[in-house]
Amino acid sequence: MISGTLGNSKVLSARADRVLKTIVDKYVSKAQPVPSQSLMGEFELEVSSATIRNEVARLEQEGYVTRPHLSAGSIPSDKGYRYYVASLKGIELPMSEQCLISHLFYQVRDDLEAWLRLSATLLARLLGNMAVVSLPRPPKCRLMLVEILSIHENQALLVIILYGGRIREQLVNFENPISQVMLSAMAAKLSHFYSGLAGSQILDKEAELSPAEKQVISIIARTMQAEDEQVYQEPYLDGIHLMLSQPEFALSERVRGLLELVEHRSLLNAIVSSRATGKKIQVVIGHENRVAVFQGCSVVIGLYGLQNIAVGNLAVVGPTRMAYAHSIAVVSYLTAVLSELVTELYGRGAGEVLDRDEADNRGNNGI
Protein backbone atom coordinates (compact mmCIF):
# COMPACT_ATOMS: atom_id res chain seq x y z
CA MET A 1 0.00 0.00 0.00
CA ILE A 2 2.78 2.43 0.91
CA SER A 3 5.62 2.91 -1.53
CA GLY A 4 8.97 4.59 -1.25
CA THR A 5 12.66 4.04 -1.83
CA LEU A 6 14.32 1.86 0.79
CA GLY A 7 17.81 2.61 -0.50
CA ASN A 8 20.52 0.61 1.30
CA SER A 9 18.58 0.23 4.55
CA LYS A 10 18.97 -3.16 6.22
CA VAL A 11 17.09 -4.87 9.00
CA LEU A 12 18.43 -3.53 12.30
CA SER A 13 18.74 -5.51 15.49
CA ALA A 14 15.77 -5.29 17.83
CA ARG A 15 17.64 -2.89 20.15
CA ALA A 16 18.95 -0.67 17.36
CA ASP A 17 15.47 -0.62 15.83
CA ARG A 18 14.03 0.55 19.16
CA VAL A 19 16.70 3.19 19.64
CA LEU A 20 16.22 4.61 16.15
CA LYS A 21 12.43 4.73 16.44
CA THR A 22 12.72 6.45 19.81
CA ILE A 23 15.06 9.07 18.34
CA VAL A 24 12.61 9.68 15.47
CA ASP A 25 9.61 9.99 17.80
CA LYS A 26 11.40 12.38 20.18
CA TYR A 27 12.80 14.54 17.39
CA VAL A 28 9.45 14.76 15.60
CA SER A 29 7.83 15.79 18.89
CA LYS A 30 10.41 18.34 20.10
CA ALA A 31 12.34 19.49 17.00
CA GLN A 32 15.50 19.30 19.10
CA PRO A 33 18.50 16.92 18.78
CA VAL A 34 17.99 13.89 21.01
CA PRO A 35 20.72 13.27 23.66
CA SER A 36 21.64 9.62 24.31
CA GLN A 37 20.84 9.94 28.01
CA SER A 38 17.23 10.88 27.21
CA LEU A 39 16.77 7.45 25.61
CA MET A 40 17.38 5.57 28.87
CA GLY A 41 13.78 6.03 30.00
CA GLU A 42 12.63 3.87 27.12
CA PHE A 43 14.76 0.95 28.29
CA GLU A 44 14.39 1.36 32.08
CA LEU A 45 17.07 -0.95 33.63
CA GLU A 46 17.39 -3.28 30.63
CA VAL A 47 20.70 -1.86 29.36
CA SER A 48 23.44 0.49 30.48
CA SER A 49 23.94 4.04 29.26
CA ALA A 50 27.18 2.91 27.57
CA THR A 51 25.23 0.33 25.55
CA ILE A 52 22.78 3.01 24.40
CA ARG A 53 25.64 5.32 23.40
CA ASN A 54 27.23 2.49 21.42
CA GLU A 55 23.95 1.80 19.60
CA VAL A 56 23.59 5.49 18.74
CA ALA A 57 27.20 5.60 17.53
CA ARG A 58 26.56 2.61 15.23
CA LEU A 59 23.40 4.22 13.89
CA GLU A 60 25.40 7.36 13.13
CA GLN A 61 28.17 5.36 11.47
CA GLU A 62 25.63 3.56 9.27
CA GLY A 63 23.92 6.81 8.29
CA TYR A 64 20.60 6.50 10.13
CA VAL A 65 21.22 9.53 12.36
CA THR A 66 23.43 12.61 12.26
CA ARG A 67 24.65 15.16 14.82
CA PRO A 68 24.87 18.92 14.16
CA HIS A 69 28.19 18.88 16.10
CA LEU A 70 30.14 16.50 18.34
CA SER A 71 28.50 17.47 21.62
CA ALA A 72 24.96 17.60 20.23
CA GLY A 73 22.28 14.94 20.33
CA SER A 74 21.09 12.88 17.36
CA ILE A 75 18.86 13.86 14.46
CA PRO A 76 17.32 11.28 12.09
CA SER A 77 18.70 11.31 8.56
CA ASP A 78 16.64 10.69 5.43
CA LYS A 79 17.78 7.07 5.65
CA GLY A 80 16.62 6.89 9.26
CA TYR A 81 13.21 8.29 8.39
CA ARG A 82 12.93 5.85 5.47
CA TYR A 83 13.66 2.91 7.78
CA TYR A 84 11.09 4.25 10.25
CA VAL A 85 8.38 4.62 7.59
CA ALA A 86 9.10 1.19 6.10
CA SER A 87 8.64 -0.40 9.53
CA LEU A 88 5.20 1.15 10.18
CA LYS A 89 2.47 -1.48 10.30
CA GLY A 90 -1.29 -1.46 10.72
CA ILE A 91 -1.67 2.31 10.38
CA GLU A 92 -5.27 3.40 10.90
CA LEU A 93 -6.91 6.72 11.61
CA PRO A 94 -8.56 6.93 15.05
CA MET A 95 -12.30 6.27 14.86
CA SER A 96 -13.09 9.75 16.22
CA GLU A 97 -11.29 11.38 13.27
CA GLN A 98 -12.90 8.97 10.80
CA CYS A 99 -16.35 9.91 12.11
CA LEU A 100 -15.55 13.64 11.95
CA ILE A 101 -14.32 13.40 8.36
CA SER A 102 -17.26 11.25 7.23
CA HIS A 103 -19.74 13.66 8.83
CA LEU A 104 -18.17 16.70 7.15
CA PHE A 105 -18.10 15.06 3.71
CA TYR A 106 -21.69 13.91 4.04
CA GLN A 107 -22.74 17.57 4.14
CA VAL A 108 -20.98 18.45 0.85
CA ARG A 109 -21.07 15.13 -1.05
CA ASP A 110 -23.06 16.62 -3.98
CA ASP A 111 -20.61 19.48 -4.59
CA LEU A 112 -17.32 18.56 -6.29
CA GLU A 113 -15.53 21.82 -5.53
CA ALA A 114 -16.74 21.81 -1.93
CA TRP A 115 -15.34 18.38 -1.15
CA LEU A 116 -12.01 19.19 -2.77
CA ARG A 117 -11.72 22.38 -0.71
CA LEU A 118 -12.72 20.41 2.39
CA SER A 119 -10.03 17.80 1.64
CA ALA A 120 -7.33 20.46 1.52
CA THR A 121 -8.58 22.12 4.70
CA LEU A 122 -8.76 18.85 6.64
CA LEU A 123 -5.29 17.74 5.52
CA ALA A 124 -3.78 21.07 6.54
CA ARG A 125 -5.56 21.36 9.89
CA LEU A 126 -5.19 17.74 11.00
CA LEU A 127 -1.50 17.53 10.06
CA GLY A 128 -0.30 21.12 10.49
CA ASN A 129 1.34 21.20 7.06
CA MET A 130 0.67 22.32 3.51
CA ALA A 131 -2.04 20.39 1.64
CA VAL A 132 -2.42 20.11 -2.13
CA VAL A 133 -5.46 18.49 -3.78
CA SER A 134 -6.03 18.13 -7.52
CA LEU A 135 -9.29 17.67 -9.38
CA PRO A 136 -10.20 14.14 -10.46
CA ARG A 137 -9.44 14.02 -14.16
CA PRO A 138 -9.82 11.29 -16.78
CA PRO A 139 -6.67 10.18 -18.61
CA LYS A 140 -8.70 11.35 -21.61
CA CYS A 141 -12.03 13.11 -21.37
CA ARG A 142 -15.01 11.08 -22.53
CA LEU A 143 -18.33 12.14 -23.97
CA MET A 144 -21.39 11.56 -21.82
CA LEU A 145 -24.20 13.45 -23.54
CA VAL A 146 -24.88 15.91 -26.36
CA GLU A 147 -27.55 18.61 -26.33
CA ILE A 148 -28.22 21.08 -29.16
CA LEU A 149 -30.38 24.15 -28.63
CA SER A 150 -31.69 26.34 -31.44
CA ILE A 151 -30.76 30.02 -31.34
CA HIS A 152 -31.64 31.18 -34.88
CA GLU A 153 -32.66 29.35 -38.05
CA ASN A 154 -29.08 28.49 -38.95
CA GLN A 155 -27.43 28.77 -35.56
CA ALA A 156 -27.47 26.54 -32.47
CA LEU A 157 -25.76 26.14 -29.13
CA LEU A 158 -23.92 22.82 -28.84
CA VAL A 159 -23.68 21.60 -25.22
CA ILE A 160 -21.02 18.92 -24.70
CA ILE A 161 -21.38 17.08 -21.38
CA LEU A 162 -18.31 15.06 -20.35
CA TYR A 163 -17.98 12.36 -17.74
CA GLY A 164 -17.18 13.91 -14.38
CA GLY A 165 -19.60 16.79 -14.78
CA ARG A 166 -17.54 19.03 -17.06
CA ILE A 167 -19.63 20.97 -19.59
CA ARG A 168 -18.36 22.75 -22.68
CA GLU A 169 -20.42 24.91 -25.05
CA GLN A 170 -19.85 25.88 -28.70
CA LEU A 171 -21.86 27.91 -31.22
CA VAL A 172 -22.58 26.05 -34.46
CA ASN A 173 -23.54 27.80 -37.71
CA PHE A 174 -25.29 25.43 -40.12
CA GLU A 175 -25.42 25.90 -43.87
CA ASN A 176 -29.19 25.35 -43.95
CA PRO A 177 -31.99 26.18 -41.50
CA ILE A 178 -32.67 23.45 -38.96
CA SER A 179 -35.54 23.16 -36.46
CA GLN A 180 -35.32 22.35 -32.75
CA VAL A 181 -37.07 19.03 -33.42
CA MET A 182 -34.31 18.06 -35.88
CA LEU A 183 -31.62 19.32 -33.51
CA SER A 184 -33.00 17.25 -30.63
CA ALA A 185 -33.11 14.14 -32.84
CA MET A 186 -29.52 14.81 -33.92
CA ALA A 187 -28.37 15.19 -30.30
CA ALA A 188 -30.06 11.92 -29.30
CA LYS A 189 -28.46 10.06 -32.22
CA LEU A 190 -24.95 11.39 -31.53
CA SER A 191 -25.29 10.69 -27.80
CA HIS A 192 -26.31 7.11 -28.58
CA PHE A 193 -23.45 6.51 -31.03
CA TYR A 194 -20.60 8.25 -29.22
CA SER A 195 -21.32 8.24 -25.46
CA GLY A 196 -18.33 6.96 -23.47
CA LEU A 197 -15.78 7.59 -26.23
CA ALA A 198 -12.67 9.79 -26.16
CA GLY A 199 -12.10 12.41 -28.85
CA SER A 200 -9.80 10.23 -30.98
CA GLN A 201 -12.25 7.31 -30.76
CA ILE A 202 -15.08 9.54 -31.94
CA LEU A 203 -13.16 10.44 -35.09
CA ASP A 204 -12.28 6.78 -35.74
CA LYS A 205 -15.81 5.42 -35.30
CA GLU A 206 -17.63 4.75 -38.55
CA ALA A 207 -21.25 5.87 -38.72
CA GLU A 208 -23.71 7.11 -41.32
CA LEU A 209 -24.00 10.82 -40.65
CA SER A 210 -25.57 13.74 -42.43
CA PRO A 211 -23.38 16.75 -43.33
CA ALA A 212 -24.79 18.66 -40.33
CA GLU A 213 -24.10 15.72 -38.01
CA LYS A 214 -20.54 15.43 -39.33
CA GLN A 215 -20.07 19.14 -38.66
CA VAL A 216 -21.25 18.76 -35.05
CA ILE A 217 -19.22 15.64 -34.34
CA SER A 218 -16.09 17.32 -35.71
CA ILE A 219 -16.59 20.22 -33.29
CA ILE A 220 -17.15 17.79 -30.40
CA ALA A 221 -13.93 15.87 -31.18
CA ARG A 222 -11.85 19.05 -31.50
CA THR A 223 -13.25 20.43 -28.22
CA MET A 224 -12.45 17.21 -26.37
CA GLN A 225 -8.93 17.00 -27.79
CA ALA A 226 -8.29 20.60 -26.71
CA GLU A 227 -9.55 19.67 -23.24
CA ASP A 228 -7.09 16.76 -23.08
CA GLU A 229 -4.19 19.09 -23.95
CA GLN A 230 -4.80 21.33 -20.93
CA VAL A 231 -2.00 20.00 -18.72
CA TYR A 232 -2.16 22.40 -15.80
CA GLN A 233 -4.96 22.34 -13.27
CA GLU A 234 -5.15 24.85 -10.44
CA PRO A 235 -4.96 22.68 -7.30
CA TYR A 236 -6.71 23.36 -4.02
CA LEU A 237 -4.14 24.60 -1.48
CA ASP A 238 -4.31 25.09 2.24
CA GLY A 239 -1.93 25.29 5.19
CA ILE A 240 1.05 27.04 3.56
CA HIS A 241 1.31 29.27 6.64
CA LEU A 242 1.23 26.21 8.92
CA MET A 243 4.17 24.61 7.14
CA LEU A 244 6.20 27.82 6.90
CA SER A 245 5.74 28.52 10.63
CA GLN A 246 7.86 25.46 11.52
CA PRO A 247 11.53 25.96 12.45
CA GLU A 248 12.86 24.11 9.39
CA PHE A 249 11.49 26.87 7.17
CA ALA A 250 13.24 29.75 8.88
CA LEU A 251 15.69 29.76 5.94
CA SER A 252 14.48 32.39 3.49
CA GLU A 253 15.89 30.57 0.42
CA ARG A 254 13.78 27.48 1.06
CA VAL A 255 10.65 29.57 1.60
CA ARG A 256 11.34 31.59 -1.56
CA GLY A 257 11.67 28.42 -3.64
CA LEU A 258 8.35 27.02 -2.42
CA LEU A 259 6.52 30.30 -2.99
CA GLU A 260 7.94 30.54 -6.52
CA LEU A 261 6.44 27.13 -7.34
CA VAL A 262 3.05 28.37 -6.14
CA GLU A 263 3.36 31.65 -8.04
CA HIS A 264 4.46 29.97 -11.29
CA ARG A 265 1.67 27.38 -11.06
CA SER A 266 4.09 24.47 -11.03
CA LEU A 267 3.60 23.25 -7.46
CA LEU A 268 1.27 20.37 -8.35
CA ASN A 269 3.50 19.06 -11.14
CA ALA A 270 6.58 19.33 -8.91
CA ILE A 271 4.91 17.21 -6.24
CA VAL A 272 3.04 14.67 -8.31
CA SER A 273 4.12 14.32 -11.94
CA SER A 274 7.41 12.51 -11.37
CA ARG A 275 5.89 10.20 -8.76
CA ALA A 276 3.17 8.58 -10.89
CA THR A 277 3.77 4.93 -9.98
CA GLY A 278 0.15 3.86 -9.63
CA LYS A 279 0.54 3.27 -5.87
CA LYS A 280 -2.28 4.42 -3.62
CA ILE A 281 0.02 5.99 -1.01
CA GLN A 282 3.59 7.19 -1.52
CA VAL A 283 6.00 8.68 1.00
CA VAL A 284 8.86 10.70 -0.49
CA ILE A 285 11.51 11.76 2.02
CA GLY A 286 14.09 14.54 1.74
CA HIS A 287 16.56 13.89 -1.08
CA GLU A 288 14.30 11.23 -2.60
CA ASN A 289 12.43 14.25 -4.01
CA ARG A 290 13.62 15.03 -7.53
CA VAL A 291 12.85 18.75 -7.22
CA ALA A 292 15.56 20.56 -5.27
CA VAL A 293 13.12 22.81 -3.40
CA PHE A 294 11.53 19.76 -1.75
CA GLN A 295 14.76 18.05 -0.73
CA GLY A 296 14.42 19.36 2.81
CA CYS A 297 10.80 18.20 2.90
CA SER A 298 8.76 15.04 3.01
CA VAL A 299 5.65 14.47 0.91
CA VAL A 300 2.88 11.95 1.53
CA ILE A 301 0.90 11.52 -1.70
CA GLY A 302 -2.43 9.76 -2.13
CA LEU A 303 -3.99 8.66 -5.43
CA TYR A 304 -7.79 8.62 -5.48
CA GLY A 305 -10.55 7.96 -7.97
CA LEU A 306 -11.29 5.30 -10.59
CA GLN A 307 -8.41 3.99 -12.68
CA ASN A 308 -8.91 4.73 -16.40
CA ILE A 309 -11.95 6.86 -15.54
CA ALA A 310 -10.90 9.81 -13.38
CA VAL A 311 -8.05 10.11 -10.91
CA GLY A 312 -6.68 12.87 -8.74
CA ASN A 313 -3.99 13.36 -6.13
CA LEU A 314 -3.89 14.72 -2.65
CA ALA A 315 -0.64 15.42 -0.85
CA VAL A 316 0.66 16.79 2.42
CA VAL A 317 4.01 18.60 2.32
CA GLY A 318 6.07 19.34 5.40
CA PRO A 319 9.54 19.07 6.91
CA THR A 320 11.21 15.64 7.06
CA ARG A 321 10.43 15.92 10.78
CA MET A 322 6.89 14.79 10.03
CA ALA A 323 4.44 12.70 12.06
CA TYR A 324 4.53 9.98 9.42
CA ALA A 325 2.08 7.49 10.92
CA HIS A 326 -0.64 10.10 11.39
CA SER A 327 0.06 11.69 7.99
CA ILE A 328 -0.19 8.34 6.22
CA ALA A 329 -3.38 7.47 8.12
CA VAL A 330 -5.10 10.77 7.23
CA VAL A 331 -4.05 10.67 3.57
CA SER A 332 -5.07 7.01 3.28
CA TYR A 333 -8.52 7.61 4.77
CA LEU A 334 -9.16 10.69 2.63
CA THR A 335 -8.18 8.83 -0.55
CA ALA A 336 -10.79 6.20 0.32
CA VAL A 337 -13.47 8.85 0.94
CA LEU A 338 -12.66 10.74 -2.28
CA SER A 339 -12.57 7.52 -4.31
CA GLU A 340 -16.08 6.70 -3.11
CA LEU A 341 -17.28 10.17 -4.07
CA VAL A 342 -15.71 9.92 -7.54
CA THR A 343 -17.44 6.57 -8.03
CA GLU A 344 -20.79 8.16 -7.15
CA LEU A 345 -20.06 11.16 -9.38
CA TYR A 346 -19.39 9.02 -12.45
CA GLY A 347 -22.17 6.57 -11.69
CA ARG A 348 -23.12 3.63 -13.83
CA GLY A 349 -21.43 5.00 -16.93
CA ALA A 350 -18.06 4.35 -15.31
CA GLY A 351 -18.58 0.60 -15.52
CA GLU A 352 -19.43 0.84 -19.22
CA VAL A 353 -16.30 2.84 -19.92
CA LEU A 354 -14.15 0.37 -17.95
CA ASP A 355 -15.58 -2.51 -19.99
CA ARG A 356 -14.79 -0.65 -23.21
CA ASP A 357 -11.24 0.14 -22.05
CA GLU A 358 -10.63 -3.50 -21.15
CA ALA A 359 -11.79 -4.56 -24.59
CA ASP A 360 -9.52 -1.96 -26.22
CA ASN A 361 -6.56 -3.14 -24.16
CA ARG A 362 -7.18 -6.76 -25.12
CA GLY A 363 -7.25 -5.71 -28.76
CA ASN A 364 -4.06 -3.68 -28.44
CA ASN A 365 -2.28 -6.59 -26.78
CA GLY A 366 -3.41 -9.09 -29.37
CA ILE A 367 -5.47 -11.09 -26.87
Secondary structure as GFF3:
##gff-version 3
##sequence-region A 1 367
A	DSSP	beta_strand	2	3	.	.	.	ID=ss1
A	DSSP	alpha_helix	14	30	.	.	.	ID=ss2
A	DSSP	three_ten_helix	36	39	.	.	.	ID=ss3
A	DSSP	alpha_helix	40	43	.	.	.	ID=ss4
A	DSSP	alpha_helix	49	61	.	.	.	ID=ss5
A	DSSP	beta_strand	65	66	.	.	.	ID=ss6
A	DSSP	beta_strand	75	76	.	.	.	ID=ss7
A	DSSP	alpha_helix	78	86	.	.	.	ID=ss8
A	DSSP	alpha_helix	95	106	.	.	.	ID=ss9
A	DSSP	alpha_helix	112	127	.	.	.	ID=ss10
A	DSSP	beta_strand	130	133	.	.	.	ID=ss11
A	DSSP	beta_strand	143	150	.	.	.	ID=ss12
A	DSSP	beta_strand	155	162	.	.	.	ID=ss13
A	DSSP	beta_strand	167	173	.	.	.	ID=ss14
A	DSSP	alpha_helix	180	194	.	.	.	ID=ss15
A	DSSP	alpha_helix	199	204	.	.	.	ID=ss16
A	DSSP	alpha_helix	211	228	.	.	.	ID=ss17
A	DSSP	beta_strand	236	238	.	.	.	ID=ss18
A	DSSP	alpha_helix	240	244	.	.	.	ID=ss19
A	DSSP	three_ten_helix	247	250	.	.	.	ID=ss20
A	DSSP	alpha_helix	252	263	.	.	.	ID=ss21
A	DSSP	alpha_helix	267	272	.	.	.	ID=ss22
A	DSSP	three_ten_helix	273	275	.	.	.	ID=ss23
A	DSSP	beta_strand	281	285	.	.	.	ID=ss24
A	DSSP	three_ten_helix	286	288	.	.	.	ID=ss25
A	DSSP	three_ten_helix	292	294	.	.	.	ID=ss26
A	DSSP	beta_strand	297	306	.	.	.	ID=ss27
A	DSSP	beta_strand	310	319	.	.	.	ID=ss28
A	DSSP	alpha_helix	324	346	.	.	.	ID=ss29
A	DSSP	alpha_helix	349	364	.	.	.	ID=ss30
###
